[in-house]
């Protein structure tokens, strides 16, 4: 049984004529007749009988008519119902984020989204950039919150803000009382870096190389929290993103702004370029950008990879 057969059946039943049903449905009369006959064969009973020039419903036809109308009405309500469900937050959203962003940026956005849409089925995955991009391409996550650059084909990249680097030093370090520090001054002090498995670790290394600054690396940490605790113990200084400074142990660590303006990273939302953005995803991105504003100036421009831009 097919939907168009039920539609033709209802039209003939209401109009009492194959020709008038043909005009209503915009289908040739022979096609109407053929589909009604197929429906009758499938149901194994006649639905219409001819009395003179008129067509009337049989008992089976009268029994089918309210059921067919109900089915067609429900089908008409489906698009509106899906739209209402989406706007009310019914649906699943899977967000990925890199470890150097997730604990600082996601909580406020998640809280705002779940307060507005309590029915959302929200899942968060924290992982390294390359693994998140693999998951995005495989359809396992809807969005990835990471830093630029993103060079893979077919991914839309929306930059939501710029996160400056700052120098983390122990509370009793000579640089702790400074208003700012130049990268050139970081040649001598022992330095603690984040492991280059993290994109942040690679970015810090690139900043140092851009200034031709060969930092004296004494330790590499796998987590920002571990890195900051080592700094607090006086083991060395470190370049860290500004967003990581807000919840850091300031009784042990001081943060000094860097004079060079290019010493920063861009935070972006990445999604598949060939996949439509859901209403929930759009709402989450909007809240994510709002959560970024207190920690860094949001970027005005939207960038894209080589294929297409994120809506």
N, C-alpha and C positions, 0 to 999 in steps of 0.2 A: 504494500500500500504506500503510495507516494502523496506528498502534500498537494501537488498540483491536481491530482485526481480528486481529492477531497474538495478542493476549491471549485473545480468544474462541477462536481456533484451538487454542491450547495447552490451554485449559480443556476443550474437547471431546475433544481427543486424550488427555488424562490421565484424564478421567472416563468416556469412552466413551459419553456421553449428552448430547444437546442440553439436556434438561430440567435435569440436574444442573449443567451448565455455566452455565445461566441463573441458578440459585440462587447459585452461587459468584460470578458477575460482577455480580449484582444487576440483570440486564437481562432483559426479556421474551424468551421462547423464540423467537418469530418474528423478533425483531431479531437474535438470535444466528444464526439460519439465514440471514437475508438478508445479513449481513455475511460469513459464510463463503462464500456463493455469489458475492459481489462479489470476494472474494479469489481464488477459483478462476478467475473470468473474467479477472482481471488477470494471474494467473500462467499462464493458458491450460492448466490441467491440473486434474483432480479431486484433492482432498486426502483425501476420505473415501469409503468405500463401505459400503453397508448389507448385512449378512449376517444375515438373519432380523430380529430386533429390535435387534441390536447394530450399532454404528457402528465401523468399523475404518479405520485409516489406509491409504491407498494407498502405493505406492512413493514417489511424489512427496511425500506427506504425511510419511512417515518421514524423508525427506531434509530437509524443511523444519523439522521439530520441533526438532532441536538448535540450528539457526540462530535460530529464533524465541525459544527460551529464552535464548540468549546475548544477543540484542538486548534483551529485557525485563530481564535482569539488569543489563546496562550502563546502561539507563535508570534503574533503581532506584539505581544507584551515583552518578549525576550530582549530585544535591543534596549528598550527603556529600562528594563530591570537590571541588565548588565551595567548600564551607565549609572544607575542609581547605586548599585553595589560598589562600583569603583569610586564614586564620589564620597560614599559613606565610609570608605576604607576597608571594605571586605576584599581580601586578597592577600597574596604572599609576596614578600619583598625580601630578597637576599642581598645584603650589602657586604662587600669585602673592603678591607682597609689595611694599609701597611702598619706595622707596630709602632713606628715613630709618629703616627698621626692618630690612630684609633683611640687611645686613651685620653687624648687631649681635645679632640674635635667631635667625636661621635656621641658621647653621652648627652650633651645638650640637645643635639638634633634628634636623637632617639626619644628622649623625654618629651620634646615638643610634638613629635609625630604621634607617639602613642597616646598622649593626652587628647589630641584632636581626633585620632582614629583608633579608638580602643580595640576595634575588631581586627586590626591589621595582624597578619601572621608574619612577624619580622624575625629575620635571622641575620646574625653578624658573623663574618669569617675574617679572622686576622691572619695575615700571611705576608710573605715577601712579594714584591712587585711582579716578578715573572710568573709565579704560581697563580697570583690573582688574575693576570692577563690570560693565562691558560684556562682558568676556570670561567672567565668571561667569554672566551671564544667557544668553550664547550657548552655554554648555556647553564652553567651551574650557579652563577651569581648574576644579578641584574646590573649592579654598579660596582666599580672599584674606585676607592678613594686612595690616591697615590700622589707622587710628585712627578713632575716632568723631568726630562723629555720622555714621551711615549712614541716609539718609532715603528710599531707594528702597523701593518696595513689593516684597513677595515674597521678601525676603532675611532669613535668620536671622543674628543678630549675637550672638556669645559674647564677652564682655569677659574677657580673661585677665589684665589687670593695669593699673596706673596708672604712668605714667612722668613723674616730676617734671621741670620745666624747671630749668636752672641757668644762671648767668651765666658765659660764657667771656670771659676777659680775658688780655692778654699777661702774661707772667711778671713784667715790670717795671712793670705797671700799679698805680696807687694802691690799687685794690680787691683786688689779688691776695692780700694777707695777711689779708683779712677772713674772719670765720667765717660771715657771711651778709650779704645785701644786700637792700634793699627795691627794688621796681620803681620807686618814685618817685625813686630816686637815679639812674636811668638816663635822665633827661631830658636832662642836659647832655652826657654822653659821646657821641661819634659812634658810631652803631650800624650793624652789618652784619646784614642780614636774608636769609633764604632766600627765593628767588623764590616768589610766591604760587601758581604752578602746583602746588607741593607743598602738601599739606594742612597740613604743619608750618608753612610760611610763613604761611598764613592763620591758623592757631591762635595763633602768636606775635603777629600783628597784633591779634587779638581780645583777647588778654591785655592788651596795651598799651592798647587802647581801653577795656577794662573798668576800668582804673585811671586813665583819662583822662590817660594818659601819652603825649605826642606825642614819640616818639623822633626824634632827629636822624639820619635814615638817610643814610649816605654811600655805601653799596654794597649791591647785591643779588647773592647767589651762587646758582648753579644746583645745587650739590652741597655737602653738609655738609663734605666734606674740604677743598674750596676755601675755604669760610667759615672753618674753623678755622685754615687757613694764613694767611688775611688777618688774623685776630685775633692770631695769633702774631707777625705783622709790625708790630703796633701800629696797624693802620688803624682799629680800633674794637672795641667790645664786641658780644656776641651772646647771645641766648637759645637754648640748645640742649637737647635731651632728655638726661636723665641717662645713658641706655643708650649714648649716643654718646661718653661721656667715658672709658670704660674702656680703649679702644685709642688714645686721642688722644695727640698728642705733648706730654706734660706738661712737658718741658724748655722748651717755647716757650709753652704755654698753661696757665693756672690756671682752675679751676672753683669758683665760689662759690655755695653754696646760696641760694635765694630765700626770703625770709621768708614771703611770701604762699602759703598752702597750696593755693589753687585754681590756681596756675600749674603746670599739668601737662596731660598728655593721656592718654586711655584707649587701650590697644592691644586690638584685637579680631580675632577670626576670623570671616569672613563666608562664608556659603554659601547656595545656593538653598534656599528653604523648601519647594519641591515635589520635592526630590531626596533620596533616602535617603543617609545618610552611610556610606561604606564603612568596613570594618574598618581599612584602612590610614590613612584620613583621621582616624579616631578616635585611632589610635595616634600620629599626627603631632601632633594638637592637644594630646594629653596631654604629649608631649615638649616642645612649644612652651611650654606653661604652666610646665613644670618649668624650662626654660631661662630663663624670665622672672624666676623667683624671686630669683636672685642680684642682679638689677639693680633690681628694684622690687617693692613689695608687691603680690601678686596680688589682684585684685578678687574679692570673694566673690559678687557678684550676677551673674546672667546677664540680659542685656537682649535685646530683640527689636525688630524693626521692626513695622510695623502688621499683618502677617499671621500669622507664626508664628515660633517660637523654634527656634534650632539645637539638635539633640539633644546 
